Amino acid sequence: MSRPQEPPDSEWGRPPELGPAGAGGGDEDLARRIRIAVEDAGTPITVSKLAERLHGADDAIDDATEYGDLHEALYRDYLQALDAETDLVFDMELGLVYPSDSTAEEFGGG
């Protein structure tokens, strides 16, 4: 399990300050959607597949957001923050995201 590192500056600015699920606001709404997508996958999901799912959802993100920007923000900011809050498990080395009630070992990783 990876822990947050100091992310480089990106177009998305500083890492999100995530609150409880459903707390409202853009960062919290995207964080909630990330949690749901990871749990719905039921198995480890790659950052790329997660970005595809979120980008493909009509109301998940702003229309102006490109897939690459979303992928980068997930990898650098959101997944690390959610991992730190133990909402999910993010393995940065493998680029895999696991549901919070599992561990990489359960799926044969890490």
C-alpha positions in Angstrom: 0.0 0.0 0.0 1.4 3.4 -1.0 1.3 6.4 1.1 0.9 10.0 -0.2 4.0 11.6 -1.5 4.5 15.3 -2.3 2.9 15.5 -5.7 4.4 17.7 -8.4 2.4 20.8 -9.4 -0.3 20.0 -12.0 -3.1 21.8 -13.8 -5.4 20.6 -11.0 -3.4 22.5 -8.4 -2.9 21.3 -4.8 -4.1 17.8 -3.8 -7.8 17.7 -3.0 -9.0 18.1 0.6 -11.5 15.3 0.7 -14.3 15.2 3.2 -16.7 12.5 4.0 -18.6 10.9 1.1 -21.5 13.0 0.0 -20.3 16.2 1.7 -20.8 18.1 -1.4 -18.5 20.1 -3.6 -16.5 19.0 -6.7 -13.6 17.2 -5.0 -15.9 15.3 -2.6 -18.3 14.4 -5.5 -15.4 13.0 -7.6 -14.0 11.2 -4.6 -17.4 9.6 -4.0 -17.6 8.5 -7.6 -14.1 7.1 -7.4 -15.0 5.0 -4.3 -18.2 3.7 -6.0 -16.3 2.8 -9.2 -13.6 0.9 -7.3 -16.1 -1.0 -5.1 -18.3 -1.8 -8.2 -15.2 -3.3 -9.9 -15.0 -5.9 -7.1 -11.4 -6.7 -8.1 -8.3 -4.5 -8.5 -8.8 -1.9 -11.2 -6.1 0.0 -13.0 -5.8 3.7 -12.8 -6.4 3.8 -16.6 -9.6 1.7 -16.4 -10.8 3.9 -13.5 -10.2 7.1 -15.5 -12.0 5.6 -18.5 -15.1 4.7 -16.4 -15.1 8.2 -14.8 -14.5 10.0 -18.0 -17.2 8.0 -19.8 -19.8 9.0 -17.2 -21.7 12.0 -18.5 -22.0 13.9 -15.2 -19.0 12.5 -13.4 -16.6 15.3 -14.4 -16.6 18.7 -16.2 -16.9 18.3 -19.9 -13.7 20.3 -20.4 -11.6 17.7 -18.5 -9.6 15.5 -20.8 -8.9 11.9 -20.1 -5.2 12.5 -19.6 -5.8 15.3 -17.1 -8.2 13.1 -15.2 -5.7 10.1 -15.2 -3.0 12.4 -14.0 -5.1 13.9 -11.2 -6.2 10.4 -10.1 -2.7 9.1 -9.9 -1.0 12.2 -8.4 -3.8 13.5 -6.1 -7.1 11.7 -5.6 -6.0 8.1 -5.2 -3.2 9.0 -2.8 -5.6 11.1 -0.7 -8.2 8.4 -0.6 -5.6 5.8 0.3 -4.4 8.0 3.1 -7.9 8.2 4.4 -8.2 4.4 4.1 -11.2 4.7 1.7 -9.3 2.4 -0.7 -5.9 0.9 -1.3 -3.7 2.4 -4.0 -0.6 0.6 -5.2 1.4 3.2 -7.0 4.0 0.8 -8.2 1.5 -1.5 -10.0 -1.0 1.3 -10.8 -3.8 -0.8 -9.2 -6.6 0.3 -6.9 -8.3 -2.1 -4.5 -11.5 -1.7 -2.5 -11.0 -0.5 1.1 -12.2 -3.8 2.6 -9.5 -5.8 0.8 -5.7 -5.9 0.7 -3.4 -6.4 -2.2 -2.4 -9.8 -0.7 -6.0 -11.0 -1.1 -5.7 -10.5 -4.9 -2.2 -11.9 -5.2 -0.4 -8.5 -5.3 1.9 -6.5 -3.1 
